[in-house]
Amino acid sequence: MTFANVGYLLLGLIGTLLALMGLLSAVKGTPVCTVDALGGGPLPGVRDSAFRTGMELVTRAPLVPGHEVAIYSNGDETYP
């Protein structure tokens, strides 16, 4: 391989990486319209142990007795 071929290869890899980063940036805030359970079954209820496990996986935080949830509707309530 010549230096020109290596340069074109590196340029292509960098271009591909930048395109991928742009695509991921463009779709990162895409809202979710529906949530379906795997296999088409019903979603677990709040009192089901699968719900707690799912919430722990989504929030990346263990849920233990004593934790509480506060629902804020906008950033003004989050950062007064």
Residue frames as a rotation matrix with the C-alpha (Angstrom) as fourth column:
MET 1
0.581 0.814 0.000 0.00
0.814 -0.581 0.000 0.00
0.000 0.000 -1.000 0.00
THR 2
-0.348 -0.660 0.666 1.21
0.612 -0.698 -0.372 3.45
0.711 0.278 0.646 -0.79
PHE 3
-0.866 -0.017 -0.500 0.98
0.425 -0.555 -0.715 6.44
-0.266 -0.832 0.487 1.49
ALA 4
-0.768 0.631 -0.111 -1.82
-0.602 -0.650 0.463 7.84
0.221 0.422 0.879 -0.67
ASN 5
-0.199 0.707 -0.678 -3.91
-0.010 0.691 0.723 4.67
0.980 0.151 -0.130 -0.21
VAL 6
-0.465 -0.020 -0.885 -3.38
0.848 0.278 -0.452 4.73
0.255 -0.960 -0.112 3.55
GLY 7
-0.969 0.091 -0.228 -4.36
-0.014 -0.947 -0.320 8.41
-0.246 -0.307 0.920 3.59
TYR 8
-0.512 0.830 -0.221 -7.56
-0.597 -0.159 0.786 7.73
0.618 0.534 0.577 1.64
LEU 9
-0.198 0.397 -0.896 -8.38
0.464 0.843 0.271 4.86
0.863 -0.362 -0.351 3.98
LEU 10
-0.689 -0.112 -0.716 -7.92
0.714 -0.268 -0.646 7.02
-0.120 -0.957 0.265 7.07
LEU 11
-0.920 0.377 -0.106 -9.91
-0.390 -0.907 0.159 9.83
-0.036 0.187 0.982 5.47
GLY 12
-0.321 0.827 -0.462 -12.76
-0.289 0.379 0.879 7.39
0.902 0.415 0.118 4.74
LEU 13
-0.281 0.174 -0.944 -12.73
0.782 0.611 -0.120 6.01
0.556 -0.772 -0.307 8.28
ILE 14
-0.877 -0.061 -0.477 -12.78
0.361 -0.740 -0.567 9.50
-0.319 -0.669 0.671 9.78
GLY 15
-0.770 0.626 -0.123 -15.60
-0.565 -0.578 0.589 10.53
0.297 0.523 0.799 7.44
THR 16
-0.199 0.691 -0.695 -17.62
0.143 0.722 0.676 7.46
0.970 0.035 -0.242 8.35
LEU 17
-0.505 -0.060 -0.861 -17.09
0.849 0.145 -0.508 8.10
0.155 -0.988 -0.022 12.05
LEU 18
-0.951 0.141 -0.275 -18.21
-0.065 -0.961 -0.267 11.72
-0.302 -0.236 0.924 11.73
ALA 19
-0.537 0.801 -0.264 -21.29
-0.502 -0.053 0.863 10.69
0.678 0.596 0.431 9.73
LEU 20
-0.192 0.433 -0.881 -22.21
0.570 0.780 0.259 8.14
0.799 -0.452 -0.396 12.39
MET 21
-0.733 -0.120 -0.669 -21.77
0.650 -0.411 -0.639 10.73
-0.198 -0.904 0.380 15.14
GLY 22
-0.896 0.428 -0.117 -24.02
-0.443 -0.856 0.267 13.14
0.015 0.291 0.957 13.23
LEU 23
-0.310 0.805 -0.506 -26.70
-0.171 0.477 0.862 10.51
0.935 0.354 -0.010 12.77
LEU 24
-0.283 0.162 -0.945 -26.65
0.837 0.523 -0.161 9.54
0.468 -0.837 -0.284 16.45
SER 25
-0.908 -0.066 -0.415 -26.84
0.282 -0.827 -0.487 13.21
-0.311 -0.559 0.769 17.45
ALA 26
-0.765 0.636 -0.099 -29.83
-0.519 -0.517 0.681 13.75
0.382 0.572 0.726 15.15
VAL 27
-0.003 0.827 -0.562 -31.90
-0.144 0.556 0.819 10.89
0.990 0.083 0.117 16.59
LYS 28
-0.798 -0.403 -0.448 -30.97
0.316 0.353 -0.881 11.05
0.513 -0.844 -0.155 20.28
GLY 29
-0.874 0.486 0.021 -34.04
-0.305 -0.513 -0.802 13.03
-0.379 -0.708 0.596 21.32
THR 30
-0.645 0.656 -0.392 -36.58
-0.322 0.232 0.918 11.03
0.693 0.718 0.062 19.33
PRO 31
-0.336 0.577 0.744 -39.76
-0.924 -0.047 -0.381 10.65
-0.185 -0.815 0.549 21.41
VAL 32
-0.994 0.093 0.065 -41.22
0.096 0.994 0.051 7.23
-0.060 0.057 -0.997 22.06
CYS 33
-0.480 0.876 -0.058 -44.79
-0.710 -0.348 0.612 6.86
0.516 0.335 0.788 20.78
THR 34
0.694 0.719 -0.027 -45.65
-0.590 0.590 0.551 3.44
0.413 -0.366 0.834 22.23
VAL 35
-0.481 -0.767 0.424 -44.13
-0.876 0.436 -0.205 0.85
-0.027 -0.471 -0.882 24.53
ASP 36
0.560 0.637 -0.529 -44.83
-0.660 0.729 0.179 -2.79
0.500 0.249 0.829 23.80
ALA 37
0.381 -0.385 0.840 -43.90
-0.640 0.545 0.541 -5.84
-0.667 -0.744 -0.039 25.86
LEU 38
-0.635 -0.647 -0.423 -41.66
-0.768 0.467 0.438 -8.47
-0.086 0.603 -0.793 24.33
GLY 39
-0.958 0.256 0.130 -43.68
0.269 0.958 0.096 -11.25
-0.100 0.127 -0.987 22.79
GLY 40
-0.603 0.750 0.272 -46.79
-0.103 -0.411 0.906 -9.07
0.791 0.518 0.325 22.50
GLY 41
-0.183 0.531 -0.828 -48.00
0.876 0.470 0.108 -9.80
0.447 -0.705 -0.551 26.02
PRO 42
0.807 0.527 0.268 -49.32
0.334 -0.780 0.530 -7.27
0.488 -0.338 -0.805 28.51
LEU 43
-0.124 -0.834 0.537 -46.94
-0.210 -0.507 -0.836 -4.85
0.970 -0.216 -0.112 30.23
PRO 44
-0.399 -0.047 -0.916 -46.18
0.775 0.517 -0.364 -5.60
0.491 -0.855 -0.169 33.90
GLY 45
0.665 0.691 0.282 -48.21
0.359 -0.628 0.691 -3.69
0.655 -0.358 -0.666 36.45
VAL 46
0.225 -0.579 0.783 -46.65
-0.597 -0.718 -0.359 -1.40
0.770 -0.386 -0.507 39.03
ARG 47
0.481 0.025 0.876 -46.95
-0.838 0.306 0.452 -4.04
-0.257 -0.952 0.168 41.75
ASP 48
0.985 -0.158 -0.070 -45.29
0.115 0.901 -0.418 -6.71
0.129 0.404 0.906 39.59
SER 49
0.490 -0.867 -0.092 -41.63
0.205 0.012 0.979 -7.52
-0.847 -0.499 0.184 40.38
ALA 50
0.009 -0.467 0.884 -40.80
0.985 0.157 0.073 -7.28
-0.173 0.870 0.461 36.65
PHE 51
0.766 0.307 0.564 -41.82
0.420 -0.904 -0.078 -3.59
0.486 0.297 -0.822 36.73
ARG 52
0.879 -0.472 -0.064 -39.33
-0.192 -0.473 0.860 -2.84
-0.437 -0.744 -0.506 39.48
THR 53
0.128 -0.859 0.496 -36.57
0.558 0.475 0.680 -4.71
-0.820 0.190 0.540 37.67
GLY 54
0.241 0.036 0.970 -37.34
0.948 -0.220 -0.228 -2.85
0.206 0.975 -0.088 34.46
MET 55
0.942 0.142 0.303 -37.26
0.088 -0.979 0.184 0.54
0.323 -0.147 -0.935 36.19
GLU 56
0.618 -0.786 -0.014 -33.93
-0.015 -0.029 0.999 -0.30
-0.786 -0.617 -0.030 37.82
LEU 57
-0.032 -0.633 0.774 -32.49
0.860 0.376 0.344 -1.17
-0.509 0.677 0.532 34.41
VAL 58
0.449 0.276 0.850 -33.84
0.763 -0.613 -0.204 1.99
0.465 0.740 -0.486 32.76
THR 59
0.946 -0.010 0.325 -32.77
-0.145 -0.907 0.396 4.39
0.291 -0.421 -0.859 35.52
ARG 60
0.134 -0.936 -0.326 -29.51
0.220 0.348 -0.911 2.56
0.966 0.050 0.253 36.30
ALA 61
-0.540 -0.222 0.812 -30.29
-0.703 -0.411 -0.581 2.97
0.462 -0.884 0.066 39.99
PRO 62
-0.772 0.286 -0.568 -31.37
0.439 0.886 -0.150 0.37
0.461 -0.365 -0.809 42.54
LEU 63
-0.080 0.823 0.562 -34.87
-0.477 -0.527 0.703 0.90
0.875 -0.212 0.435 43.91
VAL 64
-0.730 -0.181 -0.659 -35.02
0.467 0.573 -0.674 0.36
0.500 -0.799 -0.334 47.64
PRO 65
0.328 0.884 -0.333 -37.72
0.878 -0.155 0.453 1.12
0.349 -0.441 -0.827 50.23
GLY 66
0.178 -0.190 -0.965 -37.72
0.637 -0.725 0.260 4.80
-0.750 -0.662 -0.008 51.13
HIS 67
-0.891 -0.420 0.174 -37.03
0.389 -0.506 0.770 6.14
-0.235 0.754 0.614 47.63
GLU 68
0.135 0.955 -0.264 -39.62
0.411 -0.296 -0.862 8.54
-0.902 0.008 -0.432 46.29
VAL 69
-0.478 -0.187 0.858 -40.47
0.878 -0.100 0.468 9.92
-0.002 0.977 0.212 42.88
ALA 70
-0.079 0.432 -0.899 -41.21
0.155 -0.885 -0.439 13.55
-0.985 -0.173 0.003 42.07
ILE 71
0.000 0.174 0.985 -42.78
0.983 0.181 -0.032 14.29
-0.184 0.968 -0.171 38.68
TYR 72
-0.274 -0.156 -0.949 -41.80
0.067 -0.987 0.143 17.59
-0.959 -0.024 0.281 37.10
SER 73
0.599 0.639 0.483 -43.47
0.529 0.137 -0.838 18.87
-0.602 0.757 -0.256 33.95
ASN 74
0.840 -0.352 0.414 -40.72
0.217 -0.482 -0.849 21.21
0.498 0.802 -0.329 32.75
GLY 75
-0.052 -0.989 -0.140 -37.22
0.700 0.064 -0.711 22.49
0.712 -0.135 0.689 33.44
ASP 76
-0.156 0.044 0.987 -38.49
-0.403 -0.915 -0.023 25.41
0.902 -0.401 0.160 35.52
GLU 77
0.816 0.478 0.324 -39.62
-0.501 0.307 0.809 22.98
0.288 -0.823 0.490 38.20
THR 78
0.720 -0.607 -0.336 -36.40
0.604 0.787 -0.127 20.98
0.342 -0.111 0.933 38.01
TYR 79
-0.434 -0.893 -0.117 -34.10
0.884 -0.398 -0.247 24.00
0.174 -0.211 0.962 38.23
PRO 80
0.613 0.774 -0.159 -35.99
0.790 -0.599 0.127 26.82
0.003 -0.203 -0.979 40.00
